[in-house]
Amino acid sequence: MTMRLLPAVILAAAVLLAPVLWLVLPRLLAGGGVSLPGGGTESAEISGVIIENLKQEGQILELEAQVGELKALVEELQSRLQRLEAAVARGGLSPDGMVREGDIAPDSNIAASEYTQVALIFDRTNFNNPLTVATPGFIVDLLGKPRDTLSDDCQPMTNPALKQMLVTEQVGPVTVTMLRPAIESLKTVFAEIRRTDPKLHDLINTAGALCVRQIRGTSGRYSNHSFGLAVDLNINGALDNFTDGKTQMGLIIIADFFHAEGWIWGAGFRREDSMHFEVSREKLMEWRTQGLI
């Protein structure tokens, strides 16, 4: 199961280091030149041109004001990379970032706050491939409407056939109301998370599952929560910011387990929603073939 934590951290480190190098390199050049692979050096004249251009654009003053903050962020990234290397040494991750099949020793030193740290999601709009979203229209054709009238607020489900499939259960660390096949699938996801990272498993909370309502900002378009096929999760009660393109480390980790089970992650939506997980079109068709829905 591919872990996307390493690419996210490495990309963030590159972004943070780039402006520091942009500031420091011209000064090194001004101080006598920098050796090139062929043995030559940049002339003082070229160095002066580079520095002059930066001054004209006002970039040096702006970067100098940010150097302290950038250094602190780089040190934090280095610390995270060291923890990842420690995980590799423990056997928790293989060098290529893959989760091993055997039991994985958790890092007891990881604090809850580490799981709620946020990072940019690398290539997030392609995360869900090859899974595809089950659109509201597709689900209505497959299962029927959960109720006829909708609003922005949660309302009871009135469809008798769907109501018969609704179950409320404690699943791993959360209690949710969803369709029976979704509950069983969620059990598989949480069992794998618990086996791999029991500390993270115990920090997972729910921000809601069944909620028969329209997608906010639309009129009459069902949210996937309306069918009992979606769940919102948070880490240790800390809600992830909506549509900022970033997400909590804990959510990045658990997203791989949901993907393997055939669920869509909301971080891949155009409007990033990292707390949201929903059953994919492919998983629904699998359940239909098995006679589960």
The 8 nearest C-alpha neighbors of each residue, nearest first, counted from 0:
[[1, 98, 97, 2, 255, 259, 256, 99],
 [2, 0, 97, 3, 96, 255, 98, 95],
 [1, 3, 4, 96, 97, 0, 255, 252],
 [4, 2, 5, 6, 1, 7, 251, 252],
 [3, 5, 7, 2, 6, 8, 251, 252],
 [4, 6, 8, 7, 3, 9, 96, 2],
 [7, 5, 9, 8, 4, 3, 10, 121],
 [6, 8, 4, 10, 121, 5, 9, 120],
 [7, 9, 11, 5, 10, 6, 12, 4],
 [10, 8, 12, 6, 11, 7, 5, 13],
 [11, 9, 13, 7, 12, 8, 6, 14],
 [10, 12, 8, 14, 9, 13, 7, 15],
 [13, 11, 9, 15, 10, 14, 16, 8],
 [14, 12, 10, 16, 11, 15, 17, 9],
 [15, 13, 11, 12, 17, 16, 10, 18],
 [14, 16, 12, 13, 17, 11, 69, 18],
 [17, 15, 13, 19, 14, 18, 12, 20],
 [16, 18, 20, 19, 14, 15, 13, 21],
 [19, 17, 21, 20, 16, 22, 15, 62],
 [20, 18, 22, 16, 21, 17, 23, 66],
 [19, 21, 23, 22, 17, 18, 24, 16],
 [20, 22, 18, 19, 24, 23, 17, 25],
 [23, 21, 19, 20, 24, 18, 59, 25],
 [22, 24, 20, 26, 25, 21, 19, 27],
 [23, 25, 27, 26, 20, 21, 22, 28],
 [26, 24, 28, 27, 23, 50, 46, 29],
 [27, 25, 29, 28, 23, 24, 30, 22],
 [28, 26, 30, 24, 29, 25, 23, 32],
 [27, 29, 32, 25, 26, 30, 46, 33],
 [30, 28, 26, 46, 27, 31, 43, 25],
 [29, 31, 27, 28, 32, 26, 43, 25],
 [32, 30, 29, 28, 43, 33, 27, 42],
 [31, 33, 28, 41, 40, 30, 42, 29],
 [32, 34, 40, 28, 41, 35, 27, 31],
 [33, 35, 40, 39, 38, 32, 36, 41],
 [34, 36, 38, 39, 37, 40, 33, 41],
 [35, 37, 38, 34, 39, 40, 33, 41],
 [38, 36, 35, 39, 34, 40, 33, 41],
 [37, 39, 35, 36, 34, 40, 33, 41],
 [38, 40, 35, 37, 34, 41, 36, 33],
 [41, 39, 34, 33, 32, 35, 42, 38],
 [40, 42, 32, 33, 45, 43, 28, 39],
 [41, 43, 44, 45, 32, 40, 46, 31],
 [44, 42, 46, 45, 29, 47, 41, 32],
 [43, 45, 47, 42, 46, 48, 41, 29],
 [46, 44, 48, 47, 42, 43, 49, 41],
 [47, 45, 43, 49, 29, 28, 44, 48],
 [48, 46, 44, 50, 45, 49, 51, 43],
 [47, 49, 51, 45, 46, 50, 52, 44],
 [50, 48, 46, 52, 47, 51, 45, 53],
 [51, 49, 53, 47, 52, 48, 25, 54],
 [50, 52, 54, 48, 53, 49, 47, 55],
 [53, 51, 55, 49, 54, 50, 48, 56],
 [52, 54, 50, 56, 51, 55, 58, 59],
 [55, 53, 57, 51, 56, 52, 59, 50],
 [54, 56, 52, 53, 57, 51, 58, 50],
 [57, 55, 53, 54, 58, 52, 59, 51],
 [56, 58, 54, 55, 59, 60, 53, 61],
 [57, 59, 61, 56, 53, 60, 62, 54],
 [58, 60, 62, 61, 57, 63, 54, 53],
 [61, 59, 63, 62, 58, 57, 64, 54],
 [60, 62, 58, 64, 59, 63, 57, 65],
 [63, 61, 65, 59, 64, 60, 58, 66],
 [64, 62, 60, 66, 65, 61, 59, 22],
 [63, 65, 62, 61, 66, 60, 67, 68],
 [66, 64, 62, 63, 68, 67, 69, 61],
 [67, 65, 69, 63, 68, 64, 70, 62],
 [68, 66, 70, 69, 65, 71, 64, 63],
 [67, 69, 71, 65, 70, 66, 72, 64],
 [70, 68, 66, 72, 71, 67, 73, 65],
 [71, 69, 73, 67, 72, 68, 66, 74],
 [72, 70, 74, 68, 69, 73, 75, 67],
 [71, 73, 75, 69, 74, 70, 76, 68],
 [72, 74, 76, 70, 75, 71, 69, 77],
 [73, 75, 77, 71, 72, 76, 70, 78],
 [76, 74, 78, 72, 73, 77, 71, 79],
 [77, 75, 79, 73, 78, 74, 80, 72],
 [78, 76, 74, 80, 75, 79, 73, 81],
 [77, 79, 75, 81, 76, 80, 74, 82],
 [80, 78, 76, 82, 81, 77, 83, 75],
 [81, 79, 83, 77, 82, 78, 76, 84],
 [80, 82, 84, 78, 79, 83, 85, 77],
 [83, 81, 85, 79, 80, 84, 86, 78],
 [82, 84, 86, 80, 85, 81, 79, 87],
 [85, 83, 81, 87, 86, 82, 80, 88],
 [84, 86, 82, 88, 83, 87, 81, 89],
 [85, 87, 83, 89, 91, 84, 88, 92],
 [88, 86, 92, 84, 90, 85, 89, 91],
 [87, 89, 85, 86, 90, 84, 91, 92],
 [90, 88, 86, 87, 91, 85, 104, 92],
 [89, 91, 87, 88, 92, 86, 103, 93],
 [92, 90, 103, 86, 89, 87, 104, 98],
 [93, 91, 87, 98, 90, 96, 97, 86],
 [92, 94, 96, 97, 95, 87, 90, 98],
 [95, 93, 96, 87, 92, 97, 84, 88],
 [96, 94, 93, 97, 92, 1, 2, 98],
 [95, 97, 93, 94, 92, 2, 1, 98],
 [98, 96, 1, 93, 95, 0, 92, 2],
 [99, 97, 92, 0, 100, 93, 96, 1],
 [98, 100, 101, 97, 92, 93, 91, 103],
 [99, 101, 98, 102, 103, 0, 195, 97],
 [102, 100, 99, 103, 98, 195, 91, 90],
 [101, 103, 104, 194, 195, 100, 99, 91],
 [104, 102, 91, 195, 105, 101, 90, 99],
 [103, 105, 91, 102, 106, 89, 90, 195],
 [106, 104, 196, 107, 103, 91, 197, 195],
 [107, 105, 108, 109, 104, 86, 196, 198],
 [106, 108, 109, 105, 198, 110, 104, 197],
 [109, 107, 106, 110, 105, 111, 82, 113],
 [110, 108, 107, 106, 113, 111, 112, 114],
 [109, 111, 112, 113, 108, 114, 107, 198],
 [112, 110, 113, 114, 109, 115, 235, 202],
 [111, 113, 115, 110, 114, 116, 109, 235],
 [114, 112, 116, 111, 115, 110, 109, 248],
 [113, 115, 249, 248, 112, 111, 116, 247],
 [116, 114, 247, 112, 113, 248, 117, 249],
 [117, 115, 247, 113, 114, 248, 112, 118],
 [118, 116, 247, 246, 248, 245, 115, 119],
 [119, 117, 245, 246, 120, 247, 7, 248],
 [118, 120, 245, 244, 121, 7, 246, 117],
 [121, 119, 123, 245, 7, 118, 122, 246],
 [120, 122, 7, 123, 119, 6, 10, 3],
 [123, 121, 124, 125, 120, 126, 267, 7],
 [122, 124, 267, 126, 125, 121, 120, 266],
 [125, 123, 267, 126, 122, 268, 269, 266],
 [126, 124, 123, 127, 128, 122, 267, 129],
 [125, 127, 123, 124, 128, 267, 122, 264],
 [126, 128, 130, 125, 263, 129, 267, 264],
 [129, 127, 130, 125, 126, 131, 124, 258],
 [128, 130, 127, 131, 125, 126, 281, 258],
 [131, 129, 128, 127, 279, 281, 132, 263],
 [132, 130, 280, 279, 133, 129, 281, 128],
 [131, 133, 279, 280, 134, 263, 130, 278],
 [132, 134, 280, 279, 137, 131, 138, 135],
 [133, 135, 137, 136, 132, 138, 280, 223],
 [136, 134, 138, 137, 221, 139, 133, 223],
 [135, 137, 139, 134, 138, 140, 133, 221],
 [138, 136, 134, 140, 135, 139, 133, 141],
 [139, 137, 141, 135, 140, 136, 142, 134],
 [138, 140, 143, 136, 142, 144, 141, 137],
 [141, 139, 137, 138, 143, 142, 136, 144],
 [142, 140, 138, 139, 143, 137, 136, 287],
 [143, 141, 139, 138, 140, 144, 161, 292],
 [144, 142, 139, 140, 141, 145, 138, 158],
 [143, 145, 146, 139, 147, 158, 142, 226],
 [144, 146, 158, 156, 157, 226, 143, 225],
 [147, 145, 157, 144, 156, 158, 148, 149],
 [146, 148, 144, 149, 145, 157, 158, 219],
 [149, 147, 146, 150, 219, 212, 154, 213],
 [150, 148, 212, 213, 219, 147, 151, 146],
 [149, 151, 152, 212, 213, 148, 153, 219],
 [150, 152, 212, 213, 215, 153, 149, 214],
 [153, 151, 150, 212, 154, 211, 213, 149],
 [152, 154, 210, 211, 212, 151, 155, 150],
 [153, 155, 211, 152, 212, 156, 210, 149],
 [156, 154, 157, 211, 153, 210, 146, 145],
 [155, 157, 145, 146, 158, 211, 154, 162],
 [156, 158, 146, 145, 159, 155, 162, 161],
 [157, 159, 145, 161, 160, 146, 156, 162],
 [160, 158, 162, 161, 157, 163, 156, 145],
 [161, 159, 163, 162, 158, 164, 142, 143],
 [160, 162, 164, 163, 158, 159, 165, 145],
 [163, 161, 159, 165, 164, 160, 158, 156],
 [162, 164, 161, 160, 165, 159, 166, 178],
 [163, 165, 178, 161, 162, 179, 166, 160],
 [166, 164, 178, 162, 177, 163, 179, 161],
 [167, 165, 176, 177, 179, 178, 168, 164],
 [166, 168, 176, 175, 177, 165, 174, 169],
 [169, 167, 174, 175, 170, 166, 176, 182],
 [168, 170, 174, 173, 171, 175, 172, 167],
 [171, 169, 173, 174, 186, 168, 172, 185],
 [170, 172, 189, 173, 169, 186, 190, 200],
 [171, 173, 201, 170, 203, 204, 200, 169],
 [174, 172, 170, 169, 171, 204, 205, 175],
 [173, 175, 169, 168, 170, 167, 176, 172],
 [176, 174, 167, 168, 208, 177, 173, 169],
 [175, 177, 167, 166, 209, 208, 165, 168],
 [176, 178, 227, 165, 166, 209, 182, 228],
 [177, 179, 165, 164, 227, 181, 180, 166],
 [178, 180, 182, 181, 164, 166, 165, 177],
 [181, 179, 183, 182, 178, 184, 291, 286],
 [180, 182, 184, 178, 179, 183, 185, 228],
 [183, 181, 185, 179, 180, 184, 177, 186],
 [182, 184, 186, 180, 185, 181, 179, 187],
 [185, 183, 181, 187, 186, 182, 180, 188],
 [184, 186, 188, 182, 187, 183, 181, 189],
 [187, 185, 183, 189, 184, 188, 170, 190],
 [188, 186, 190, 184, 185, 189, 191, 183],
 [187, 189, 185, 191, 186, 190, 256, 257],
 [190, 188, 192, 186, 191, 187, 171, 193],
 [189, 191, 193, 187, 192, 188, 186, 194],
 [192, 190, 194, 189, 188, 193, 195, 187],
 [193, 191, 189, 195, 194, 190, 196, 200],
 [192, 194, 197, 200, 190, 196, 191, 195],
 [195, 193, 191, 192, 196, 190, 197, 102],
 [194, 196, 192, 193, 103, 191, 197, 102],
 [195, 197, 193, 199, 198, 192, 105, 194],
 [198, 196, 193, 200, 199, 194, 201, 195],
 [199, 197, 201, 200, 196, 202, 105, 193],
 [198, 200, 202, 201, 197, 196, 203, 249],
 [201, 199, 197, 193, 198, 202, 203, 192],
 [200, 202, 198, 199, 203, 172, 197, 193],
 [203, 201, 235, 199, 200, 234, 204, 198],
 [204, 202, 234, 200, 201, 233, 235, 172],
 [205, 203, 233, 232, 173, 234, 236, 235],
 [204, 206, 232, 207, 231, 233, 173, 203],
 [205, 207, 231, 232, 233, 204, 208, 230],
 [208, 206, 231, 205, 230, 209, 175, 232],
 [207, 209, 230, 229, 224, 175, 231, 176],
 [210, 208, 227, 224, 176, 177, 225, 211],
 [209, 211, 153, 225, 224, 212, 208, 154],
 [225, 212, 210, 153, 154, 156, 224, 155],
 [213, 211, 153, 149, 151, 150, 152, 225],
 [212, 214, 221, 220, 222, 151, 219, 150],
 [215, 213, 222, 217, 220, 221, 216, 212],
 [216, 214, 217, 151, 213, 218, 212, 222],
 [215, 217, 214, 218, 213, 151, 220, 219],
 [218, 216, 215, 214, 220, 219, 213, 221],
 [217, 219, 220, 213, 216, 214, 215, 150],
 [218, 220, 213, 149, 221, 217, 150, 148],
 [221, 219, 213, 218, 214, 217, 222, 135],
 [222, 220, 213, 135, 214, 212, 219, 223],
 [221, 223, 214, 224, 213, 225, 212, 220],
 [224, 222, 225, 226, 229, 228, 221, 135],
 [223, 225, 229, 209, 210, 222, 227, 226],
 [211, 226, 224, 210, 223, 222, 227, 212],
 [227, 225, 228, 224, 223, 145, 209, 211],
 [226, 228, 177, 209, 178, 224, 225, 229],
 [229, 227, 226, 278, 277, 224, 223, 181],
 [230, 228, 277, 224, 276, 208, 223, 227],
 [229, 231, 208, 276, 207, 275, 277, 232],
 [230, 232, 275, 206, 274, 207, 205, 208],
 [233, 231, 205, 274, 206, 204, 230, 275],
 [232, 234, 204, 238, 236, 203, 205, 237],
 [233, 235, 203, 236, 202, 237, 204, 115],
 [234, 236, 202, 237, 203, 204, 233, 111],
 [235, 237, 234, 233, 204, 238, 203, 202],
 [236, 238, 235, 234, 233, 239, 115, 204],
 [239, 237, 233, 236, 240, 234, 274, 206],
 [238, 240, 246, 241, 237, 274, 247, 273],
 [241, 239, 243, 238, 242, 246, 245, 272],
 [240, 242, 272, 243, 271, 239, 273, 270],
 [243, 241, 271, 270, 244, 272, 240, 245],
 [244, 242, 245, 241, 240, 271, 246, 270],
 [245, 243, 242, 271, 119, 120, 246, 266],
 [246, 244, 119, 118, 243, 120, 117, 247],
 [245, 247, 117, 118, 273, 239, 248, 119],
 [246, 248, 117, 115, 116, 250, 249, 114],
 [249, 247, 114, 251, 250, 116, 117, 115],
 [248, 250, 114, 252, 247, 251, 115, 253],
 [249, 251, 253, 252, 247, 248, 254, 246],
 [252, 250, 248, 254, 249, 253, 247, 4],
 [251, 253, 249, 250, 254, 255, 248, 2],
 [252, 254, 250, 256, 255, 251, 249, 257],
 [255, 253, 257, 251, 256, 252, 250, 258],
 [256, 254, 258, 253, 257, 252, 259, 2],
 [255, 257, 259, 253, 258, 254, 188, 260],
 [258, 256, 260, 254, 262, 259, 255, 188],
 [259, 257, 255, 262, 261, 260, 256, 254],
 [258, 260, 256, 257, 261, 255, 0, 262],
 [261, 259, 257, 258, 262, 256, 188, 184],
 [260, 262, 258, 259, 282, 279, 257, 278],
 [263, 261, 278, 279, 258, 257, 277, 260],
 [262, 264, 277, 279, 276, 127, 278, 258],
 [265, 263, 276, 266, 267, 275, 254, 262],
 [264, 266, 272, 275, 273, 267, 268, 276],
 [267, 265, 273, 271, 272, 264, 268, 123],
 [266, 268, 124, 123, 265, 126, 264, 271],
 [269, 267, 271, 270, 265, 266, 124, 272],
 [268, 270, 271, 267, 124, 266, 242, 272],
 [271, 269, 268, 242, 272, 266, 241, 267],
 [270, 272, 242, 266, 268, 269, 244, 265],
 [273, 271, 265, 266, 241, 274, 275, 242],
 [272, 274, 266, 265, 275, 271, 246, 264],
 [273, 275, 232, 231, 272, 233, 239, 276],
 [274, 276, 231, 265, 273, 272, 230, 264],
 [277, 275, 264, 230, 229, 263, 265, 231],
 [278, 276, 229, 263, 262, 228, 279, 230],
 [277, 279, 262, 228, 263, 282, 229, 261],
 [280, 278, 262, 282, 132, 281, 263, 133],
 [279, 281, 133, 283, 282, 132, 131, 284],
 [280, 282, 284, 279, 283, 285, 130, 131],
 [283, 281, 285, 279, 284, 280, 261, 286],
 [284, 282, 286, 280, 285, 281, 287, 279],
 [283, 285, 287, 281, 286, 282, 288, 280],
 [284, 286, 282, 288, 283, 287, 281, 289],
 [287, 285, 289, 291, 283, 284, 288, 292],
 [288, 286, 284, 290, 292, 289, 285, 291],
 [287, 289, 285, 286, 290, 284, 291, 292],
 [288, 290, 286, 287, 291, 285, 292, 284],
 [291, 289, 287, 288, 292, 286, 285, 284],
 [292, 290, 286, 289, 287, 180, 288, 179],
 [291, 287, 290, 286, 142, 180, 283, 289]]
